[in-house]
Amino acid sequence: VAQNNTIINTGYAGIRFFGDSNLIKNNLIDTFCTILDDGAGIYTWTGGNNTLFFKRSIIGNIVLNGLAAPEGTNEPSYLPAEGIYLDDNSTNVEVFDNTVANCKSNGIFIHNSRSLQIQNNLLFNNGIQLMTVHDQLAGPVLDLTVTDNQFFSKKPEQVNAYYKSLANDFTNLGNFSGNYYARPFDDDLTIISDYDDN
């Protein structure tokens, strides 16, 4: 259990959890990935062993200001600082009632993970509010339940939702219903699906 913590100005991830029976609840995580990026305010990963885990909850957290750390890299425009990051082969995580704002990359990033419940979250002013990626590093994204969330893009270059896959398997993503998508300054590319088999 990680509950009722205030975590401010961390060099990398605010909270990382692994295995079964995790509760990440009512934490404030503000300003993270200031020294090392490809991290998140809240992060989990399973990896190549592809173990099936259960009873994992991220509930009622406030995650703000994922800054990224481009200094000293050869690609300063790459800013991988995610709000909530469910990485390779993560399973059975419920993400309920969280607020995620001002992250350079994604508000919620689902990378090669499955059997997730994403419900009643508020995502605001992130590079992309919700992103799913299936690439060659692990299994496909599938069996998602994404309901009653608010995806609000403050800037015209921000996208509400981006679904990317190398297998053209978007029909297996899961159930999406009752979500609110707002992109007031440019409503042309609210949701993107991207099939790339390279």
N, C-alpha and C positions, 0 to 999 in steps of 0.2 A: 504494500500500500504506500503510495506517495500522495499525500492529501494535505491541503491547506498550507502549502509552502509558497513563499515568495522568492523567486529566483531571478536575479537582475544582473545583467551585464556579464554573460558567460562567453568564454572564448570559443566554445564548441556547442554541443547539445545541452539543452536544459535538463531534460529527463530522458533516460534510455531504459527500456525494460525488455526482458526476454522470458521465455518459458510460459508456464501455466499460471493462472490465478493472479493476475495483476489488476490493480485498481489505481488509476491515475485520475485524481478527482480534486476539483476546486483549487487548482494551483494557478498562480500568476507567474508567467514566464515572460520577461520583458528584456529585450536586447540580447541576442545570442548569435553564434557564428561570427564573432568579431575578429577572430584570429585564424580559425580553421573552418572551412566550409564543407559542402556536401554533408550537411548535418541538418538538425531541426530543433525546434522548441521541444517537441515530443517525438521520440524515434523508437522504432522496433524493427528487428530484422531476424530472419530465420536462416537463410542461406541454403547452400547446396544439400544439406542433410534432409531438408524438406519435411521436418517433423511437424505433425499436426498438433497445435496447441489449443487450449480452451480457456474460457472464463477470463477474458482480457477486455478491460473497459477503460476508455478515455472519456471522462464525463465532467462537464461544467468548468473546463479550464479556460483561462484567458491567455492567449499566446500572441505576443506583439513584437514587431520590429526584428525580424530576421534579416540581418544586414549583409551577410556574406563578406568575404575577405579577398578581393581581387588583387590587392597589392602584391607585387612580387611574382605574379603568374604571367604566362605568355598569352592568356586569353582573358583580359580584364572585363570583357562584357559578359562572361559566364558567371552567374551569381546564384549558385545552388544553396540557398538558405530556405528551407521549407518550414511551414508552420507545424503540421502534423505529418509525419513521414512513415508510411507502412511499406517497408522495403522487402526485398526478395523472399518470396514464399511465406510471408506473414499470413496467418489465418485466424479466423474467429475473433476479430476485434470489433467491439462496438464503439463508435465515436459519436457521442450524443451531447447536444447542448453546449458545444464549445463556441468560443469567439476567437477568430484568428484574423489578424489585421497587420498590414504594413510589412509583409514578407517579400523579399526581392524575387523569390521564385514562386512557389505554389503555396496556397493556403493549406490544402490537403493534397498530398502526393501519394498515390497508390502505384507502387512499382512491382510488377510481377507477383501480385498477391490476390487472395481470394477469400470468399465467405466472410465478407465484411458488412457491417451495418453502419451507415453514415446517415444520421438523422438529427434534424432540428439544430443544425449548426449555422452560425453567421460568419460568412467569409467576406472580408472587405479590404479593398485596396492592396491585394496581393498581385504579383506579376501575372499569375493565373489563379483563379479561385479554386478550381478542382482539376487535377490532372491524373489520368491513368496512363501508364506505359507498360506495354508488353514488349520486351526485347529479348535478345539471345541469352541473357544472364540467368534466367529462371523461367518458371512456368507462366501460363497466361493469367491475365486478370479475368476473373469470372465470379459469378454468384454474389454480386453486390446488391445491397438494398440501399438506395439513395433516395431518401424521402424527406420532404418538408424542410429543406435547407434554403438559406438565402445566399445567393452568389451575387455580390455587388462589386462591380468594377468601377473604380473612381476615375481612372484615366483612359483615354481612347485607345491606347495600345494594349490595355489589359483585356484578357479573354475570360469569359465566365467559366467555361469548361472546355477541356482539351483531352480527347481520347486518341491515343496513338498505339498502333499495334503492327507487328511484323507478320501477323497471320490473318489479317482481315477477318477477325472473329468478334466484331462488335456486337453481334446478336447474342453473344454469350455473356455480355457484361452483367446483366441482371435487370432488376426492376428500378426504374427511375420515375418517381411520381411526386406531385405536390411541391416541387421545387420552384423557387422564385429566382429568375435571372434578370439582373438589371445592369445595363451598360449604357447609361444615358447619353454619353458623348459620341458614341459610334456604335450603332446597333447592327452593323453588317455582319460581323463575325462573332456572334455571341457564343456559339458552340462549334467546335471544330473536331472532325474525325480525320485521322491521318493514317493511311495504310502505307507502310514502307517495308518491303521485304528484303532490303539490303542489310 
